[in-house]
Amino acid sequence: ETGVTQTPRHLVMGMTNKKSLKCEQHLGHNAMYWYKQSAKKPLELMFVYNFKEQTENNSVPSRFSPECPNSSHLFLHLHTLQPEDSALYLCASSQDLDSGANVLTFGAGSRLTVL
Amino acid sequence: AQRVTQPEKLLSVFKGAPVELKCNYSYSGSPELFWYVQYSRQRLQLLLRHISRESIKGFTADLNKGETSFHLKKPFAQEEDSAMYYCALSGDNQGGKLIFGQGTELSVKP
């Protein structure tokens, strides 16, 4: 599949569970992002990776743990989440942070519900 | 601080009417501005960016640095334009680290 693929599309978890969101892109991009989209709030940038190196952690609580094993894959590990963490988590990619090509390609998102 | 404001949550117009979605920003440097669109059951995608100076699907947007605005305009709205529209800003050397507005839902009625 081309573009940015996110799995799972829907996830329901309890506050004591550990789960992971996965993002994969086959666009040859080197920058990947996690954004959070909550109801009635703008998209919030969470993490940025450029050439597998984390360049941004936007004051995200430690119960969210990103991992970028290579430029094509990005994970968001979740543990001991709170109900207010329920949201749509969007993955995006771009060419890289240095080329000036700032256009993001988004995935369809993972809808997370924390009970 | 960087901020993007879209004052209208919902904009409803009739088909064939002109439409303007407002976007104001706060940034002290030289920003790059974007409009992203999300059609029903589709993913968020780029509509246009100010440096391209293109008209996409009949939409245009001009960066007005004096008014710190980047309003999206279309002279004749179509029903297929109904969607969520997000204005976004990227600061100097910020790459794809975009700051988004809250979004405006455009509803074009027949």
gemmi code that builds the backbone of each chain (N, CA, C; Angstrom):
import gemmi

chains = {
    "A": [
        ("GLU", (0.851, -1.197, 0.000), (0.000, 0.000, 0.000), (0.883, 1.242, 0.000)),
        ("THR", (0.513, 2.210, -0.789), (1.277, 3.454, -0.843), (0.765, 4.410, 0.224)),
        ("GLY", (1.524, 5.493, 0.440), (1.093, 6.490, 1.395), (1.471, 6.096, 2.809)),
        ("VAL", (0.719, 6.603, 3.763), (0.974, 6.392, 5.176), (-0.119, 5.492, 5.729)),
        ("THR", (0.294, 4.374, 6.310), (-0.647, 3.379, 6.819), (-0.552, 3.297, 8.331)),
        ("GLN", (-1.685, 3.368, 8.989), (-1.708, 3.286, 10.437), (-2.534, 2.084, 10.877)),
        ("THR", (-2.020, 1.381, 11.873), (-2.752, 0.272, 12.480), (-2.586, 0.303, 13.993)),
        ("PRO", (-3.593, -0.120, 14.745), (-4.940, -0.431, 14.274), (-5.721, 0.845, 13.976)),
        ("ARG", (-6.810, 0.749, 13.287), (-7.647, 1.912, 13.015), (-8.466, 2.306, 14.242)),
        ("HIS", (-8.807, 1.299, 15.040), (-9.567, 1.549, 16.270), (-8.951, 0.722, 17.391)),
        ("LEU", (-8.896, 1.303, 18.574), (-8.325, 0.620, 19.721), (-9.071, 1.054, 20.977)),
        ("VAL", (-9.519, 0.056, 21.740), (-10.126, 0.325, 23.037), (-9.253, -0.337, 24.083)),
        ("MET", (-8.868, 0.408, 25.094), (-7.993, -0.150, 26.117), (-8.347, 0.377, 27.491)),
        ("GLY", (-8.044, -0.442, 28.473), (-8.219, -0.021, 29.847), (-7.020, 0.774, 30.312)),
        ("MET", (-7.161, 1.404, 31.447), (-6.104, 2.286, 31.938), (-4.846, 1.537, 32.332)),
        ("THR", (-4.955, 0.239, 32.576), (-3.769, -0.517, 32.980), (-3.130, -1.285, 31.825)),
        ("ASN", (-3.731, -1.204, 30.660), (-3.197, -1.944, 29.512), (-1.944, -1.311, 28.944)),
        ("LYS", (-1.232, -2.116, 28.156), (-0.131, -1.612, 27.329), (-0.445, -1.981, 25.888)),
        ("LYS", (-0.432, -1.007, 25.037), (-0.688, -1.242, 23.617), (0.252, -0.365, 22.797)),
        ("SER", (0.272, -0.613, 21.497), (1.098, 0.203, 20.609), (0.338, 0.557, 19.345)),
        ("LEU", (0.584, 1.748, 18.858), (0.100, 2.178, 17.546), (1.270, 2.101, 16.572)),
        ("LYS", (0.947, 1.696, 15.359), (1.989, 1.547, 14.339), (1.706, 2.433, 13.149)),
        ("CYS", (2.771, 2.964, 12.583), (2.674, 3.795, 11.389), (3.762, 3.366, 10.417)),
        ("GLU", (3.405, 3.277, 9.159), (4.354, 2.842, 8.139), (4.169, 3.699, 6.892)),
        ("GLN", (5.277, 4.121, 6.303), (5.182, 4.885, 5.055), (6.178, 4.342, 4.035)),
        ("HIS", (5.735, 4.336, 2.787), (6.562, 3.860, 1.683), (6.737, 4.964, 0.656)),
        ("LEU", (6.921, 6.177, 1.170), (7.071, 7.342, 0.304), (8.513, 7.785, 0.187)),
        ("GLY", (9.409, 7.085, 0.872), (10.806, 7.503, 0.862), (11.057, 8.730, 1.721)),
        ("HIS", (10.151, 9.030, 2.623), (10.310, 10.184, 3.506), (11.234, 9.852, 4.671)),
        ("ASN", (11.833, 10.916, 5.225), (12.748, 10.723, 6.343), (12.303, 11.403, 7.627)),
        ("ALA", (11.200, 12.112, 7.571), (10.646, 12.725, 8.780), (9.277, 12.126, 9.052)),
        ("MET", (9.032, 11.797, 10.297), (7.742, 11.231, 10.686), (7.266, 11.909, 11.955)),
        ("TYR", (5.946, 11.980, 12.088), (5.317, 12.780, 13.132), (4.143, 12.030, 13.767)),
        ("TRP", (3.930, 12.302, 15.042), (2.685, 11.930, 15.695), (1.941, 13.207, 16.069)),
        ("TYR", (0.671, 13.269, 15.668), (-0.219, 14.349, 16.060), (-1.399, 13.752, 16.815)),
        ("LYS", (-1.945, 14.538, 17.737), (-3.135, 14.132, 18.476), (-4.282, 15.049, 18.085)),
        ("GLN", (-5.421, 14.441, 17.756), (-6.597, 15.229, 17.404), (-7.717, 14.892, 18.381)),
        ("SER", (-7.977, 15.822, 19.284), (-9.063, 15.658, 20.255), (-10.262, 16.480, 19.815)),
        ("ALA", (-11.406, 16.098, 20.322), (-12.616, 16.849, 20.008), (-12.465, 18.289, 20.500)),
        ("LYS", (-12.867, 19.211, 19.666), (-12.897, 20.629, 20.023), (-11.532, 21.247, 20.280)),
        ("LYS", (-10.468, 20.583, 19.843), (-9.119, 21.145, 19.994), (-8.376, 21.027, 18.678)),
        ("PRO", (-7.438, 21.932, 18.434), (-6.638, 21.808, 17.201), (-5.742, 20.579, 17.259)),
        ("LEU", (-5.288, 20.164, 16.098), (-4.297, 19.097, 16.069), (-3.079, 19.532, 16.870)),
        ("GLU", (-2.607, 18.623, 17.716), (-1.460, 18.936, 18.561), (-0.272, 18.068, 18.143)),
        ("LEU", (0.840, 18.710, 17.841), (2.045, 17.971, 17.526), (2.575, 17.315, 18.791)),
        ("MET", (2.887, 15.999, 18.690), (3.403, 15.279, 19.862), (4.907, 15.024, 19.724)),
        ("PHE", (5.260, 14.321, 18.681), (6.657, 13.917, 18.485), (7.046, 14.085, 17.013)),
        ("VAL", (8.348, 14.346, 16.815), (8.900, 14.429, 15.472), (10.183, 13.631, 15.432)),
        ("TYR", (10.341, 12.869, 14.368), (11.585, 12.150, 14.106), (12.108, 12.575, 12.742)),
        ("ASN", (13.408, 12.797, 12.667), (14.060, 13.139, 11.420), (15.234, 12.194, 11.247)),
        ("PHE", (15.221, 11.407, 10.181), (16.269, 10.390, 9.981), (16.442, 9.540, 11.243)),
        ("LYS", (15.333, 9.083, 11.785), (15.258, 8.176, 12.936), (15.599, 8.835, 14.267)),
        ("GLU", (15.998, 10.091, 14.265), (16.344, 10.767, 15.508), (15.175, 11.636, 15.969)),
        ("GLN", (14.851, 11.531, 17.241), (13.765, 12.351, 17.766), (14.230, 13.800, 17.873)),
        ("THR", (13.477, 14.688, 17.267), (13.842, 16.098, 17.299), (12.843, 16.945, 18.079)),
        ("GLU", (11.733, 16.344, 18.440), (10.711, 17.128, 19.137), (9.925, 16.223, 20.066)),
        ("ASN", (9.779, 16.661, 21.297), (8.849, 16.065, 22.236), (8.077, 17.246, 22.800)),
        ("ASN", (6.849, 17.385, 22.367), (6.089, 18.582, 22.680), (5.430, 18.471, 24.051)),
        ("SER", (6.249, 18.276, 25.080), (5.754, 18.176, 26.468), (4.708, 17.088, 26.612)),
        ("VAL", (4.977, 15.965, 25.989), (4.028, 14.852, 26.029), (4.295, 14.018, 27.285)),
        ("PRO", (3.242, 13.609, 28.009), (3.451, 12.783, 29.198), (4.186, 11.493, 28.879)),
        ("SER", (4.912, 10.991, 29.836), (5.761, 9.813, 29.604), (4.964, 8.535, 29.385)),
        ("ARG", (3.662, 8.568, 29.633), (2.847, 7.379, 29.333), (2.717, 7.148, 27.819)),
        ("PHE", (3.170, 8.127, 27.046), (3.293, 7.963, 25.594), (4.779, 7.838, 25.271)),
        ("SER", (5.141, 6.763, 24.613), (6.555, 6.527, 24.321), (6.730, 6.221, 22.837)),
        ("PRO", (7.364, 7.104, 22.082), (7.531, 6.855, 20.653), (8.760, 6.002, 20.379)),
        ("GLU", (8.731, 5.369, 19.224), (9.878, 4.591, 18.774), (9.952, 4.675, 17.262)),
        ("CYS", (11.142, 4.900, 16.739), (11.329, 4.998, 15.295), (12.521, 4.132, 14.905)),
        ("PRO", (12.290, 2.862, 14.620), (13.400, 1.954, 14.326), (14.079, 2.229, 12.986)),
        ("ASN", (13.340, 2.794, 12.046), (13.910, 3.174, 10.751), (13.041, 4.277, 10.159)),
        ("SER", (13.459, 4.832, 9.061), (12.740, 5.992, 8.504), (11.353, 5.657, 7.997)),
        ("SER", (11.036, 4.369, 7.863), (9.738, 3.984, 7.313), (8.711, 3.637, 8.374)),
        ("HIS", (9.161, 3.435, 9.600), (8.258, 2.960, 10.641), (8.315, 3.842, 11.879)),
        ("LEU", (7.149, 4.025, 12.453), (7.025, 4.827, 13.670), (5.987, 4.161, 14.564)),
        ("PHE", (6.327, 4.063, 15.839), (5.413, 3.460, 16.805), (5.093, 4.469, 17.901)),
        ("LEU", (3.937, 4.257, 18.504), (3.599, 5.013, 19.708), (3.143, 3.991, 20.746)),
        ("HIS", (4.010, 3.799, 21.749), (3.711, 2.829, 22.799), (2.909, 3.529, 23.896)),
        ("LEU", (1.862, 2.844, 24.324), (0.910, 3.422, 25.263), (0.848, 2.588, 26.534)),
        ("HIS", (0.919, 3.223, 27.681), (0.774, 2.475, 28.937), (0.228, 3.379, 30.020)),
        ("THR", (-0.636, 2.784, 30.829), (-1.320, 3.481, 31.935), (-1.913, 4.803, 31.482)),
        ("LEU", (-2.684, 4.737, 30.400), (-3.309, 5.950, 29.879), (-4.507, 6.367, 30.714)),
        ("GLN", (-4.939, 7.590, 30.483), (-6.083, 8.158, 31.171), (-7.242, 8.333, 30.190)),
        ("PRO", (-8.464, 8.379, 30.681), (-9.596, 8.575, 29.753), (-9.452, 9.813, 28.883)),
        ("GLU", (-8.825, 10.862, 29.396), (-8.668, 12.089, 28.588), (-7.672, 11.918, 27.443)),
        ("ASP", (-6.990, 10.777, 27.398), (-6.094, 10.493, 26.279), (-6.863, 9.943, 25.075)),
        ("SER", (-8.129, 9.689, 25.259), (-8.958, 9.216, 24.141), (-8.958, 10.285, 23.054)),
        ("ALA", (-8.607, 9.869, 21.846), (-8.474, 10.836, 20.748), (-8.165, 10.079, 19.461)),
        ("LEU", (-8.046, 10.831, 18.392), (-7.560, 10.286, 17.127), (-6.078, 10.617, 17.027)),
        ("TYR", (-5.262, 9.606, 16.854), (-3.817, 9.810, 16.759), (-3.422, 9.672, 15.297)),
        ("LEU", (-2.864, 10.759, 14.787), (-2.513, 10.823, 13.376), (-1.007, 10.745, 13.207)),
        ("CYS", (-0.608, 9.901, 12.290), (0.785, 9.826, 11.887), (0.940, 10.590, 10.577)),
        ("ALA", (2.058, 11.225, 10.394), (2.322, 11.936, 9.148), (3.799, 11.784, 8.797)),
        ("SER", (4.109, 12.017, 7.548), (5.501, 12.003, 7.125), (5.753, 13.150, 6.156)),
        ("SER", (7.012, 13.538, 6.052), (7.417, 14.528, 5.063), (8.826, 14.180, 4.598)),
        ("GLN", (9.287, 14.853, 3.574), (10.577, 14.496, 2.983), (11.664, 14.471, 4.060)),
        ("ASP", (11.847, 15.563, 4.749), (12.701, 15.630, 5.927), (12.547, 17.042, 6.493)),
        ("LEU", (13.252, 17.332, 7.577), (13.086, 18.640, 8.213), (13.996, 19.707, 7.617)),
        ("ASP", (14.896, 19.311, 6.749), (15.927, 20.243, 6.325), (15.805, 20.726, 4.886)),
        ("SER", (14.994, 20.026, 4.099), (14.962, 20.325, 2.670), (14.043, 21.479, 2.321)),
        ("GLY", (13.223, 21.905, 3.270), (12.256, 22.958, 2.969), (10.969, 22.436, 2.377)),
        ("ALA", (10.912, 21.122, 2.159), (9.670, 20.527, 1.640), (8.797, 20.189, 2.832)),
        ("ASN", (7.965, 21.123, 3.228), (7.248, 20.999, 4.491), (5.868, 20.401, 4.373)),
        ("VAL", (5.582, 19.762, 3.266), (4.240, 19.211, 3.072), (4.130, 17.875, 3.786)),
        ("LEU", (3.093, 17.737, 4.593), (2.850, 16.505, 5.323), (1.877, 15.599, 4.566)),
        ("THR", (2.176, 14.299, 4.610), (1.241, 13.283, 4.144), (0.741, 12.551, 5.378)),
        ("PHE", (-0.568, 12.543, 5.559), (-1.151, 11.976, 6.762), (-1.670, 10.567, 6.545)),
        ("GLY", (-1.648, 9.797, 7.626), (-2.354, 8.533, 7.660), (-3.809, 8.765, 8.005)),
        ("ALA", (-4.570, 7.682, 8.018), (-6.005, 7.783, 8.307), (-6.285, 7.922, 9.796)),
        ("GLY", (-5.292, 7.621, 10.621), (-5.463, 7.792, 12.056), (-5.821, 6.516, 12.779)),
        ("SER", (-5.512, 6.504, 14.071), (-5.911, 5.420, 14.973), (-6.814, 6.033, 16.034)),
        ("ARG", (-8.056, 5.577, 16.076), (-9.018, 6.110, 17.047), (-8.864, 5.341, 18.350)),
        ("LEU", (-8.403, 6.031, 19.379), (-8.130, 5.405, 20.673), (-9.208, 5.786, 21.681)),
        ("THR", (-9.725, 4.780, 22.354), (-10.674, 5.002, 23.455), (-10.110, 4.351, 24.714)),
        ("VAL", (-9.953, 5.142, 25.751), (-9.433, 4.649, 27.024), (-10.583, 4.586, 28.026)),
        ("LEU", (-10.825, 3.396, 28.531), (-11.947, 3.211, 29.461), (-11.483, 3.330, 30.906)),
    ],
    "B": [
        ("ALA", (4.416, 33.671, 20.837), (4.116, 32.255, 20.597), (3.421, 32.106, 19.250)),
        ("GLN", (3.630, 30.949, 18.656), (2.988, 30.665, 17.390), (1.546, 30.252, 17.638)),
        ("ARG", (0.656, 30.806, 16.851), (-0.757, 30.475, 17.016), (-1.477, 30.674, 15.699)),
        ("VAL", (-2.452, 29.809, 15.445), (-3.295, 29.923, 14.262), (-4.748, 29.963, 14.728)),
        ("THR", (-5.472, 30.939, 14.253), (-6.861, 31.113, 14.681), (-7.797, 31.039, 13.483)),
        ("GLN", (-8.760, 30.172, 13.590), (-9.844, 30.106, 12.604), (-11.114, 30.444, 13.370)),
        ("PRO", (-11.623, 31.641, 13.183), (-12.702, 32.110, 14.052), (-14.040, 31.420, 13.859)),
        ("GLU", (-14.238, 30.807, 12.703), (-15.534, 30.169, 12.431), (-15.430, 28.668, 12.561)),
        ("LYS", (-16.289, 28.083, 13.420), (-16.315, 26.624, 13.513), (-17.095, 26.041, 12.345)),
        ("LEU", (-18.126, 26.746, 11.925), (-18.995, 26.259, 10.865), (-19.340, 27.411, 9.931)),
        ("LEU", (-19.226, 27.132, 8.641), (-19.601, 28.110, 7.632), (-20.534, 27.420, 6.654)),
        ("SER", (-21.728, 27.939, 6.527), (-22.728, 27.322, 5.672), (-23.093, 28.290, 4.555)),
        ("VAL", (-22.966, 27.824, 3.299), (-23.292, 28.664, 2.146), (-24.095, 27.833, 1.160)),
        ("PHE", (-24.737, 28.528, 0.220), (-25.446, 27.838, -0.839), (-24.521, 27.652, -2.031)),
        ("LYS", (-24.811, 26.611, -2.777), (-24.060, 26.320, -3.998), (-24.044, 27.543, -4.902)),
        ("GLY", (-22.857, 27.860, -5.428), (-22.714, 28.994, -6.324), (-22.372, 30.296, -5.614)),
        ("ALA", (-22.477, 30.304, -4.295), (-22.152, 31.511, -3.530), (-20.644, 31.584, -3.302)),
        ("PRO", (-20.124, 32.795, -3.101), (-18.695, 32.904, -2.773), (-18.462, 32.430, -1.341)),
        ("VAL", (-17.266, 31.946, -1.107), (-16.932, 31.476, 0.236), (-15.568, 31.998, 0.635)),
        ("GLU", (-15.455, 32.366, 1.902), (-14.180, 32.797, 2.449), (-14.020, 32.184, 3.832)),
        ("LEU", (-12.997, 31.379, 3.992), (-12.687, 30.795, 5.302), (-11.528, 31.587, 5.880)),
        ("LYS", (-11.732, 32.111, 7.068), (-10.754, 33.013, 7.655), (-9.678, 32.271, 8.443)),
        ("CYS", (-8.483, 32.819, 8.338), (-7.355, 32.290, 9.096), (-6.460, 33.458, 9.471)),
        ("ASN", (-6.180, 33.594, 10.744), (-5.215, 34.579, 11.218), (-4.128, 33.860, 11.999)),
        ("TYR", (-2.943, 34.399, 11.943), (-1.838, 33.738, 12.622), (-1.046, 34.719, 13.460)),
        ("SER", (-0.297, 34.156, 14.375), (0.601, 34.934, 15.212), (1.965, 34.285, 15.127)),
        ("TYR", (2.908, 35.033, 14.562), (4.277, 34.519, 14.441), (5.184, 35.679, 14.122)),
        ("SER", (6.319, 35.740, 14.784), (7.197, 36.903, 14.649), (8.148, 36.813, 13.470)),
        ("GLY", (8.356, 35.615, 12.929), (9.307, 35.457, 11.841), (8.625, 35.398, 10.491)),
        ("SER", (9.179, 34.595, 9.587), (8.615, 34.436, 8.244), (7.951, 33.071, 8.147)),
        ("PRO", (6.655, 33.032, 8.316), (5.986, 31.723, 8.342), (5.710, 31.180, 6.951)),
        ("GLU", (5.479, 29.910, 6.909), (4.906, 29.299, 5.717), (3.495, 28.854, 6.105)),
        ("LEU", (2.526, 29.216, 5.288), (1.132, 28.931, 5.596), (0.550, 27.900, 4.642)),
        ("PHE", (-0.336, 27.086, 5.190), (-0.951, 25.992, 4.444), (-2.453, 25.959, 4.730)),
        ("TRP", (-3.179, 25.389, 3.781), (-4.551, 24.941, 4.035), (-4.602, 23.448, 3.768)),
        ("TYR", (-5.078, 22.716, 4.786), (-5.327, 21.286, 4.658), (-6.837, 21.067, 4.670)),
        ("VAL", (-7.272, 19.997, 4.020), (-8.704, 19.715, 3.925), (-8.949, 18.253, 4.269)),
        ("GLN", (-10.075, 18.010, 4.903), (-10.469, 16.639, 5.212), (-11.905, 16.436, 4.765)),
        ("TYR", (-12.078, 15.718, 3.652), (-13.407, 15.361, 3.177), (-13.938, 14.200, 4.006)),
        ("SER", (-15.251, 14.017, 3.982), (-15.892, 12.970, 4.766), (-15.269, 11.609, 4.466)),
        ("ARG", (-14.877, 10.919, 5.537), (-14.306, 9.572, 5.446), (-12.984, 9.513, 4.682)),
        ("GLN", (-12.336, 10.642, 4.540), (-11.015, 10.651, 3.904), (-9.990, 11.214, 4.883)),
        ("ARG", (-8.746, 11.024, 4.577), (-7.701, 11.519, 5.458), (-7.386, 12.971, 5.167)),
        ("LEU", (-6.747, 13.582, 6.131), (-6.324, 14.968, 6.007), (-5.306, 15.092, 4.863)),
        ("GLN", (-5.501, 16.086, 4.012), (-4.594, 16.233, 2.869), (-4.360, 17.699, 2.582)),
        ("LEU", (-3.230, 17.961, 1.952), (-2.884, 19.339, 1.611), (-3.803, 19.862, 0.518)),
        ("LEU", (-4.305, 21.078, 0.719), (-5.076, 21.741, -0.331), (-4.162, 22.714, -1.080)),
        ("LEU", (-3.564, 23.641, -0.339), (-2.613, 24.536, -0.990), (-1.683, 25.161, 0.048)),
        ("ARG", (-0.584, 25.727, -0.467), (0.403, 26.387, 0.389), (0.728, 27.733, -0.232)),
        ("HIS", (1.061, 28.695, 0.603), (1.146, 30.057, 0.079), (2.318, 30.237, -0.879)),
        ("ILE", (3.386, 29.479, -0.693), (4.537, 29.709, -1.555), (4.293, 29.196, -2.971)),
        ("SER", (3.299, 28.318, -3.136), (3.027, 27.792, -4.474), (2.231, 28.764, -5.323)),
        ("ARG", (1.460, 29.612, -4.645), (0.633, 30.603, -5.352), (-0.254, 29.952, -6.416)),
        ("GLU", (-0.770, 28.776, -6.088), (-1.613, 28.051, -7.033), (-3.083, 28.220, -6.679)),
        ("SER", (-3.919, 27.904, -7.647), (-5.355, 27.773, -7.399), (-5.669, 26.287, -7.490)),
        ("ILE", (-6.148, 25.729, -6.406), (-6.461, 24.308, -6.356), (-7.966, 24.146, -6.173)),
        ("LYS", (-8.595, 23.425, -7.076), (-10.048, 23.197, -7.035), (-10.803, 24.526, -6.953)),
        ("GLY", (-10.236, 25.560, -7.543), (-10.885, 26.861, -7.548), (-10.615, 27.697, -6.318)),
        ("PHE", (-9.887, 27.141, -5.343), (-9.555, 27.864, -4.122), (-8.244, 28.623, -4.287)),
        ("THR", (-8.191, 29.797, -3.690), (-6.964, 30.575, -3.614), (-6.815, 31.104, -2.197)),
        ("ALA", (-5.585, 31.424, -1.851), (-5.327, 32.026, -0.544), (-4.108, 32.922, -0.687)),
        ("ASP", (-4.214, 34.121, -0.184), (-3.107, 35.078, -0.248), (-2.612, 35.385, 1.152)),
        ("LEU", (-1.312, 35.326, 1.308), (-0.715, 35.653, 2.591), (-0.649, 37.172, 2.723)),
        ("ASN", (-1.281, 37.694, 3.747), (-1.255, 39.127, 4.021), (-0.476, 39.338, 5.319)),
        ("LYS", (0.789, 39.697, 5.176), (1.639, 39.811, 6.361), (1.225, 40.996, 7.237)),
        ("GLY", (0.701, 42.039, 6.613), (0.270, 43.195, 7.395), (-0.884, 42.847, 8.333)),
        ("GLU", (-1.800, 42.053, 7.827), (-2.957, 41.653, 8.634), (-2.751, 40.282, 9.273)),
        ("THR", (-1.603, 39.687, 9.048), (-1.295, 38.319, 9.518), (-2.467, 37.389, 9.245)),
        ("SER", (-2.855, 37.359, 7.981), (-3.993, 36.527, 7.593), (-3.649, 35.680, 6.379)),
        ("PHE", (-4.395, 34.607, 6.233), (-4.220, 33.698, 5.091), (-5.599, 33.102, 4.805)),
        ("HIS", (-6.504, 33.950, 4.391), (-7.885, 33.525, 4.172), (-8.009, 32.705, 2.894)),
        ("LEU", (-8.876, 31.701, 2.950), (-9.116, 30.812, 1.803), (-10.391, 31.256, 1.099)),
        ("LYS", (-10.304, 31.410, -0.215), (-11.448, 31.938, -0.949), (-11.768, 31.100, -2.168)),
        ("LYS", (-13.061, 31.104, -2.486), (-13.507, 30.482, -3.731), (-14.718, 31.275, -4.209)),
        ("PRO", (-14.728, 31.682, -5.467), (-15.818, 32.554, -5.919), (-17.179, 31.862, -6.009)),
        ("PHE", (-17.188, 30.576, -6.351), (-18.456, 29.864, -6.521), (-18.348, 28.496, -5.845)),
        ("ALA", (-18.949, 28.352, -4.695), (-18.847, 27.092, -3.947), (-19.622, 25.967, -4.617)),
        ("GLN", (-19.077, 24.778, -4.505), (-19.727, 23.570, -5.009), (-20.036, 22.638, -3.849)),
        ("GLU", (-21.028, 21.770, -4.022), (-21.414, 20.854, -2.941), (-20.251, 19.963, -2.522)),
        ("GLU", (-19.415, 19.604, -3.484), (-18.284, 18.726, -3.166), (-17.184, 19.433, -2.371)),
        ("ASP", (-17.340, 20.732, -2.165), (-16.386, 21.458, -1.329), (-16.668, 21.275, 0.160)),
        ("SER", (-17.801, 20.703, 0.484), (-18.152, 20.481, 1.886), (-17.094, 19.600, 2.545)),
        ("ALA", (-16.501, 20.100, 3.619), (-15.393, 19.396, 4.268), (-14.943, 20.205, 5.482)),
        ("MET", (-13.981, 19.638, 6.212), (-13.290, 20.385, 7.280), (-12.031, 20.992, 6.691)),
        ("TYR", (-11.819, 22.264, 6.964), (-10.655, 22.965, 6.444), (-9.799, 23.444, 7.615)),
        ("TYR", (-8.511, 23.138, 7.538), (-7.585, 23.508, 8.597), (-6.494, 24.410, 8.024)),
        ("CYS", (-6.293, 25.529, 8.674), (-5.182, 26.403, 8.359), (-3.998, 25.988, 9.230)),
        ("ALA", (-2.798, 26.022, 8.683), (-1.630, 25.590, 9.445), (-0.428, 26.474, 9.125)),
        ("LEU", (0.457, 26.557, 10.086), (1.641, 27.416, 9.977), (2.898, 26.615, 10.299)),
        ("SER", (3.935, 26.867, 9.527), (5.249, 26.318, 9.833), (6.209, 27.486, 9.979)),
        ("GLY", (6.936, 27.524, 11.084), (7.842, 28.635, 11.323), (9.178, 28.460, 10.620)),
        ("ASP", (10.063, 29.431, 10.810), (11.386, 29.386, 10.195), (12.103, 28.094, 10.574)),
        ("ASN", (12.576, 27.401, 9.558), (13.364, 26.178, 9.776), (12.648, 25.167, 10.670)),
        ("GLN", (11.342, 25.156, 10.610), (10.573, 24.227, 11.443), (10.171, 22.969, 10.681)),
        ("GLY", (10.501, 22.916, 9.410), (10.160, 21.738, 8.633), (8.674, 21.484, 8.639)),
        ("GLY", (8.314, 20.242, 8.882), (6.905, 19.867, 8.869), (6.241, 19.989, 10.217)),
        ("LYS", (6.840, 20.706, 11.141), (6.238, 20.868, 12.473), (5.183, 21.961, 12.377)),
        ("LEU", (3.985, 21.550, 12.033), (2.920, 22.501, 11.772), (2.107, 22.805, 13.011)),
        ("ILE", (1.707, 24.061, 13.111), (0.741, 24.493, 14.116), (-0.581, 24.658, 13.393)),
        ("PHE", (-1.603, 23.952, 13.871), (-2.898, 23.955, 13.198), (-3.900, 24.849, 13.905)),
        ("GLY", (-4.807, 25.395, 13.130), (-5.986, 26.036, 13.689), (-7.009, 24.984, 14.054)),
        ("GLN", (-8.097, 25.438, 14.623), (-9.116, 24.500, 15.107), (-9.976, 23.920, 14.007)),
        ("GLY", (-9.897, 24.503, 12.845), (-10.675, 23.974, 11.734), (-12.004, 24.684, 11.548)),
        ("THR", (-12.413, 24.765, 10.310), (-13.733, 25.296, 9.958), (-14.457, 24.269, 9.115)),
        ("GLU", (-15.656, 23.931, 9.533), (-16.463, 23.018, 8.728), (-17.236, 23.830, 7.706)),
        ("LEU", (-16.983, 23.541, 6.445), (-17.713, 24.207, 5.364), (-18.835, 23.296, 4.889)),
        ("SER", (-20.042, 23.819, 4.887), (-21.208, 23.087, 4.403), (-21.788, 23.857, 3.226)),
        ("VAL", (-21.791, 23.231, 2.053), (-22.347, 23.865, 0.860), (-23.668, 23.194, 0.559)),
        ("LYS", (-24.733, 23.971, 0.622), (-26.080, 23.429, 0.441), (-26.542, 23.620, -0.995)),
        ("PRO", (-27.353, 22.664, -1.478), (-27.798, 22.751, -2.877), (-28.786, 23.881, -3.110)),
    ],
}
model = gemmi.Model(1)
for chain_id, residues in chains.items():
    chain = gemmi.Chain(chain_id)
    for i, (resn, *xyz) in enumerate(residues, 1):
        res = gemmi.Residue()
        res.name, res.seqid = resn, gemmi.SeqId(i, " ")
        for name, pos in zip(("N", "CA", "C"), xyz):
            atom = gemmi.Atom()
            atom.name, atom.element = name, gemmi.Element(name[0])
            atom.pos, atom.b_iso = gemmi.Position(*pos), 0.0
            res.add_atom(atom)
        chain.add_residue(res)
    model.add_chain(chain)
structure = gemmi.Structure()
structure.add_model(model)
structure.setup_entities()
